[in-house]
Amino acid sequence: MPAFQDVINNVESNDGVFGHDKENEDSYSVRKHIAKMKEECKKVHPNLVILKDKMKRTANERIQFLQSHSTRESLLEFPALHQISIIFSEIEEKYNIDLDKKLLQGLGRAADKILEQVTKKKLGTDILSQYEMALGESCEDTHKALILPHLFNESPDKLYVINKVHRAPTPLLVVDGNPFGDCIITLRMDGANPDDISMGIAALLGTYFVFGVKYAKSVKKTLAFIQVVSGIQSEEKINSTVLRMANAFL
């Protein structure tokens, strides 16, 4: 009976799914992995196991590519990045963090305090009125994170837009419908469709880190707060006000 590794190598020779580890890839094998990724992404329901394998095996080359090419070019070359699960997988690989789960839990804990502070300061009246109108519907606590920019006196327009045409050059959540009820959410930048607001915020933050995009200045504190909740460590210094808020709310 052939050894397990021999079986894996044979599979690689047949369909390009598995192969050597990423440190031992050469330019030929990398091109082959990228071609397989592109082929798989054309399917209505691509195999995520294959995509994750291709992402791991092209990691070194992809990091260099993303640093020297536009987001559009990067998505064309590595179309698996259109998949939210791949964004989350990339974050878990680099930071050892389940981003979706971490933010779901953390924002859920902070939600009521965020709402309380924004209401007390009489800020974000438009989004608050939408929240109050939706109280009779099924509304997760994490959806209250949409109120977060107002806590820092920041405009939410570079974080999300609701029933509007979007023009922001940075990652953005586009919400069509009631953000606290029935709605369709699109992550503008890679075209992914999160299941809900919580997943959308997690995917938004993940996109910033995967593509190496700097935070939009108009929502820098908001995104830094979400980053603190996520547990992602970066070289960028976090604003002291943001840290105090995070410590108080979490």
N, C-alpha and C positions, 0 to 999 in steps of 0.2 A: 504493500500500500504506500503511495507517495506521501511524503511529508506535507504538513499543512502549507508551509511556505511555497512548496512546489506547486500545489493546487492554485494558490493565489497568483503565482507567476504565470501559470497556464491561462487563468482567466484574463490576465492582462493581455496576453498575446492574442486572445480571441476577441475581446470587446473593449479593451482599453479602460476598464473600470479600476482595477487595482494594479499596483506595481511597486516600484521602489519607494523608499521614504523620501521626503522632500529634499533632504540634504544630498541625495545621490542622483537627483534628476539632472539631465543634460538638456541642451536647447531643443533637441529633437523630441525628447519625451515630454517636455513642457508644452511644445506646440501641439503634440498629440493629445495631451490632457485638456488643453484649451479647446481644441476642435471637438472633443467629446462633450465638454461642458456646453458649448454652443449648440451642438446637435440635440442634447438632452433638453435644453431650455426652450427649444421650439415646440416641445410637446405641451399639450393642455395641462397635463399633470406630470411634471418632471419628477424623476426619482431623486429625492433629497439625499439618499445615501450616496448615490453617484456624485451629486453636486458637491457634497461636503468632502468627499474623497478628492475630487478635482481641485477644490479650493485649497486643501491642505498641501497637495503636491505641487501647486503653482504659487505657494505663499511667498517665497523669496522674490520671484520675478514680479509678482503682483504688487508687492509693497513698493518696489522701485518704479513700476509703471504708474501707480496712483500718484506718486510724488511728482512725476514729470508730465502728466497728462490731465486733461480736463475731466470732469465728472462724466460728461457725455461719452467721451472716448473710453473711459474706464468701464462704463456700463456696457459698451459695445464689445469690448475685448473680454470682459468677465461678466457675462449676463446673469450669472447666478446671484449677483449682488442685488438683483431685482426682488429676490425672495427674502421676506422678513426673517424666516427661520435661519437663513444663511447669515444675515446681519447679526442675529443673536448668537449664532454659532461662532462667528468671528470674534465677538466680544468675549464669549466664554473661553475661547482658545487663548486669547491674549491676556485677559484679566482674571480668569477663573471665576466669573460671575454669571449667574443666571439673571440676565438683565430684566427680562419681563417679570419674573417672579419677585425679584428684589424691589422693583418699583411698585408693583402691585401691592406688596406688603407695606412698604415705606410710605407711599403716598396715601394709602388707606389710613395709616396711623395719623398722618399729619392733616388729613382733609378737613376735619371739623375745626381745628385750630386756624387753618388758613381761612376758612369761611368766616369764622368768628372775627378775626382781625380785619379782614377786608370789609365786612359788614359794619363793624364799629367805626372804621375810617370813612365810610360812605363812598367807597371807591368801586369801580367796575359795575356801575348800576345796570348797564345793558345785559351783561352776562349773568348778573345776579337775578334780574327779572326773568330771564330764560330759565334759570335754575328753579326759582320759586314757582313758575308756571308748570314745571315738570315734576313737582314734588309728588304728585299722585301716581306717576309712572315708575317703572323699575329703573332706578338710578344708582349706579355703583358709587361708593364714596370716592373712588379714585378719579371720577369725572370732575370732581370739585377742583382738581388740579388745574383746570382751565382758568380758574380764578387767580391762580398763583402770580401771574405777571403784575396784577394790580397791587399785590402785597409789596412789591418793590417799586411801585410807581413806574412800571415799564409798560410799553404798548405791546399787546399780544399779537399784533399783526405780523411779526416775524417769527411767531411760534405757531399760530394757527389762524385761519380765516373761516368764517361761518357763512355759507351761502353767498360767497363773494368770488369775483374773479381774482386770481392770485398773480402777483408779479414779483414776489420776493426772490432774490438770487440764491438764498440759502435754503436748507431743508425746512419744510413747512408742512403742517397738517391742514388739509383742505376738508372741511366738514360740510356735507350737504344734508340738510335736515335739522332735526333737533339734537344738539350735542349731548343733551341729558336724556334723550329718548331714542327714537328710531332715526338713524342717520347712516350715511355712507361716508367712510373715511378714506382719504387717499394721501399717501405720503409723497408730497411733491419733491422730486429729485430722483427717485428711482421707480415711481409709479406703483409701489406696492399698496395693498389694501389691508390694513390692520383690522382685526375683528372688532375692536372697541377702542375707546379713547385711551385707556391705560396702555394697551399694546401699542397704540399709535405714538404715545409719548416716549415709550421705551425704544421703539424703532427710530424715532426722530433723534434721540440722543445717540443711539448706536450708529446712525448714519454719520453724525458729526465726527465720531471717532474713527470709523472705518475709512472714511474718505479724507480724514485729516483737515476738516473745514473748521475755521475759527468761528467762535460764537458770534452771532450778530450782536452788535453793540447795544441795540435797543432792547434786547432780552438777555443780556449777558448774565445778570444776577439770577434771573429765573432759571436759565439753563445750568448755572453753577449750583443752584439749590438742588435741582433734579440730579445733577452729577453726584453731589454729596450723598443724597438718598440712595443712589445706585451703588455707591462704594467704589466707583472707578477712581483710581489715583492717576493724576497727570502732573506734568511739570508746571502747568499754569497755576499761579497762586490764586487761591479762592478768597474772595472779598470777605473781610471780617464780619460785616453785617450779615452776610449769607450764612456764615458758620454759626453765628449766634442764633439766628432764626432756626437753622437746622437742629441745633442742640436743644433749643427750647421746644420745638414741635415734635421731635422724635424721641 
